[in-house]
Amino acid sequence: MRKPAQREVTLFAGGHTTSQRQSPCRGHSAKVRRWNSLRLNNILQLADSKPRIPEALGFTGILLQKLARRPRTLAETGNMENPLCVSIFLILCIFIQSSVHGQSLELEPFGRGSQAVETNETSQETETRFLLFKDKTDKGCQIRLNHPDTLQQCAFNSSLPLVMIIHGWSVDGLLETWTWQMVAALKSQQAQPVNVGMADWMTLAYHQYTVAVRNARLVGQEIAALLKWLEESVQFSPSNVHLIGYSLGAHVSGFAGSYMGRKHKIGRITGLDAAGPLFENASPNDRLSPDDANFVDAIHTFTQEHLGLSVGIKQPIAHYDFYPNGGSFQPGCDFLGLYKRIAMHGLNAITKAVKCAHERSVHLFIDSLLHAGMQSTAYQCRDMASFSQGLCLSCQEGRCNSLGYHARRGRQSRRSKSLFLVTRAQSPFKVYHYQFKMQFINQTEEPVKVNFAISLLGTKEEEQKLPITLNGGITSNKTYSFLITLDLDIGELIMIKFKWENYQVWANVWNVVQSFIPWGRGTFHGKEEPVYSGLALKSIRVKAGETQQRMTFCSENMNDPQLHPAQEKTFVRCEANSKKLKRKIR
């Protein structure tokens, strides 16, 4: 019998990556797995034989059709672990789209979206309701296109910028809680007051996903019509407009920008985890792109793929594309405790679990408004793997930027910049990034696999016992680079304490090594150098991402650079200004 498939969870803890393996579908008997196999196969046969089912079920239907047309060798052999997990995901989508909110799964005429476009192009009224908020507790005053009196009634100030919020696809016909949180956060900006508006397109968003996607173009056209009317009636320049679109609303923002044209370009568009299904790999004309505004930034938080599809779009779509924690998933948003949550909170737990990573983009943006003094910095990098090695903490030539409302425009180019960062699991989300570089001296023949704990002392705070694991073991003449993140601002780093942790395994090995590799001095390349027993570490190089400061730390006892199991070794700043640092901590 095959061992159960193992699910790998990647966590950022103290800046290093750890892996825990656990069976995703453990506890299901063979009888239950066979029952689920038959059930899933029936669903797939239905999806493959009824072409209108994927159309009617939107995103869920697309997933079903993809799964139906995949080779099902695992299901045929009776191993239902992967298909079972996939079916759980599909059921979640179906529940979210239908039964949780009382929405019918009956087939809906697919041409409904295009009919709406035809009807509204000749109408004076727009399907989209444009709301303006006078204060952070206001529920909105409606501005009507070609009705100048509504601008006065709603207290529109043409001397201030306009920030317009655009929600996404809806499964219950109600505005989500985050929209009001965003309004309140924007209205709380006393130093930089703005007009805060919302494009409420709920009548067009509350449909099956594929219909809502088609309606998105109409909504973009209506937003563009409003902005052009503002420019003509009160000389309000589109360059003073900032559109903030979430999920499908991000592409609505892009369509609005494209309808404005080059002569009336929108100032800024922010895409918050722009929708992936039906938009991934689409042409720039069919999705949000850098051409849609003078400055386009995007935050990607849920790009993890299921059957080739992801809730949030993965490809770069902006001048600056931010990928917090790699963009695929977010800390604190896991399915591990899903069954427990359902038992405690009912079906509402499903929607919360699925929305968590997708909606994290919104809360990261709100966090940048509420914590102006704690802006999260992201750094341009090739991918998250390189970033996790601390290789990308550079701010030269615009290679870093602030995530969220206060992102800097910088020099624009047609090529998108992908920026990465690590965040906390809750607000405030900011962490402090450090790159550590170490070169060990290993006098053993085999690579040494060890775990370390590192404590950092700064001028403000101390962070103790951060676990460090170097994959592949330690060999000589190799520099190890890795990323460490701290939740607290410890100030300027002045001391590092380094401890070899897994001493129980290595204590006996160490004694053996000591017996046949004596401590002494030898000749290397014509120079007399110390001979080290086991492991030695002379210096540690550190770069602080947020301050761009580079530092070198040397062993406090330069005559004994050896690392001993279970012994803590102290490293202090090697620079000449160490006296100045000592005065700072007094």
Secondary structure, 3 states (H helix, E strand, C coil): CCCCCCEEEEEEECCEEEEEEECCCCCCCHHHHHHHHHHHHHHHHHHHHCCHHHHHHCHHHHHHHHHHCCCCHHHHCCCCHHHHHHHHHHHHHHHHHCHHHCCCCCCCCCCHHHHHHHHHHCCCCCCCEEEEECCCCCCCEEECCCCHHHHHHCCCCCCCCEEEEECCCCCCCCCCHHHHHHHHHHHCCCCCCCEEEEEECHHHHCCCHHHHHHHHHHHHHHHHHHHHHHHHHHCCCHHHEEEEEECHHHHHHHHHHHHHCHHHCEEEEEEECCECCCCCCCCHHHCCCHHHEEEEEEECCCCCCECCECCECCCCCCCEEEEECCCCCCCCCCCCCHHHHHHHHCCHHHHHHHHHHHHHHHHHHHHHHHCCCCCCEEEECCCHHHHHCCCCCCCHHHCEEECCCCCCCCCCCCCCEEEEECCCCCCCCCCEEEEEEEEEEECCCCCECCEEEEEEEECCCEEEEEEEECCCCECCCCEEEEEEEECCCCCCEEEEEEEECCHHHHHHHHHHHHHHCCCEEEEECCEEEEECCCEEEEEEEEEECCCCCEEEEEECCCCCCECCECCEEEEEECCCCHHHHHHHCC
